[in-house]
Amino acid sequence: MTAAVFHTSRAGQSAPLALETRESRPLNAGEILVAVRACGVCRTDLHIVEGELAARHASIIPGHQIVGTIAERAPDVRMAIGLRVGISWLGGTDGTCRFCRSGRENLCDAPVFTGYDIDGGYATSVIARADFAYGLSDQLDDLHAAPLLCAGIIGFRALRVAGVERGEHVGLYGFGSSAHLTLPILKSWGCSVSVVTRGARHRAFAEKLGADWVGDENATPPAQLDRAITFAPSGDVVVSALKALRKGGVVAINAIHLDRIPQFDYDSLLWGEREIRSVANMTRADAREFLALSAALGLKPITTEFPLDRANDALLAVKHDDVDGAVVITMT
């Protein structure tokens, strides 16, 4: 297979990925070999190649928003050869810890993450656990299905963590791949949506997708928020969201890495039973429910496509917010 490989010695470089040819290992029980068609680029991939997340291996193939077809399966796997499947960030759990047993596998004590612990989808093929692969609807092509598999799922989980109820006023802080998929769900629930984001292009994009109010990073929504979700990996943004929150409201931090949270005034910003919650990973139940909802809503991400040999350019596009919506690497 051909793969864009990250070596930890290249962390933080402008071109951290190297195109290489590798042999796939034999399948273990419960595994499938997937011929990759497309793989979305996530900001978590950027955190990995820039060294903001501690390396687990000397080299790894990033990518965890994978669309492909089953090319090979272990003898104990019943999924059909040729079935189109999606693979996401959560690549496996132990199934035995207290979190797994209580339906909170996103908090598993021994998780396996695709593109971080095990090789991911910046490659022409990938090996995955069959029980962590999802059959995909034919309503979306490969390019538009890929961003649903993390940006979409984790945005959906953020709505749950924030406790969003129908008809509420919700603030989205940052407007990239995940937020642009969250907005249409909120609108389908009858919510009023305020978007706070830097960059005139991103603000215009939010308006185009139906945001009720849009402001720059220094603006405050016109009315208090019932819930807020922050997508930018910045603690300053969390404080901004708290400033706009009503008593009893919730800020959900949808980021795997945060630079820091600055000191803030407890009496005016947190007192009054306001809450800050983190969004950690996702469950298979989240994935299945979101994929069914996205099919019902006809959710179609805005995407920009890069070929595999331009994987470094794809990462830079995410880093510099050079595109609206999601970035997707496709295989030719």
Stockholm file with secondary structure:
# STOCKHOLM 1.0

chainA/1-332         MTAAVFHTSRAGQSAPLALETRESRPLNAGEILVAVRACGVCRTDLHIVEGELAARHASIIPGHQIVGTIAERAPDVRMAIGLRVGISWLGGTDGTCRFCRSGRENLCDAPVFTGYDIDGGYATSVIARADFAYGLSDQLDDLHAAPLLCAGIIGFRALRVAGVERGEHVGLYGFGSSAHLTLPILKSWGCSVSVVTRGARHRAFAEKLGADWVGDENATPPAQLDRAITFAPSGDVVVSALKALRKGGVVAINAIHLDRIPQFDYDSLLWGEREIRSVANMTRADAREFLALSAALGLKPITTEFPLDRANDALLAVKHDDVDGAVVITMT
#=GR chainA/1-332 SS CEEEEEEGGGTTCSSCEEEEECCCCCCCTTEEEEEEEEEEECHHHHHHHTTSSCCSSSEECCCCEEEEEEEEECTTCCSCTTCEEEECSEEECCSCSHHHHTTCGGGCSSCEEBTTTBCCSSBSEEEEEGGGEEECCTTSCHHHHGGGGTHHHHHHHHHHHHTCCTTCEEEEESCSHHHHHHHHHHHHTTCEEEEECSSHHHHHHHHHTTCSEEECTTCCCSSCEEEEEECSSCHHHHHHHHHTEEEEEEEEECCSCCCCCCCCCHHHHTTTTCEEEECCCCCHHHHHHHHHHHHHHTCCCCEEEEEGGGHHHHHHHHHTTCSSSEEEEECC
#=GC SS_cons         CEEEEEEGGGTTCSSCEEEEECCCCCCCTTEEEEEEEEEEECHHHHHHHTTSSCCSSSEECCCCEEEEEEEEECTTCCSCTTCEEEECSEEECCSCSHHHHTTCGGGCSSCEEBTTTBCCSSBSEEEEEGGGEEECCTTSCHHHHGGGGTHHHHHHHHHHHHTCCTTCEEEEESCSHHHHHHHHHHHHTTCEEEEECSSHHHHHHHHHTTCSEEECTTCCCSSCEEEEEECSSCHHHHHHHHHTEEEEEEEEECCSCCCCCCCCCHHHHTTTTCEEEECCCCCHHHHHHHHHHHHHHTCCCCEEEEEGGGHHHHHHHHHTTCSSSEEEEECC
//
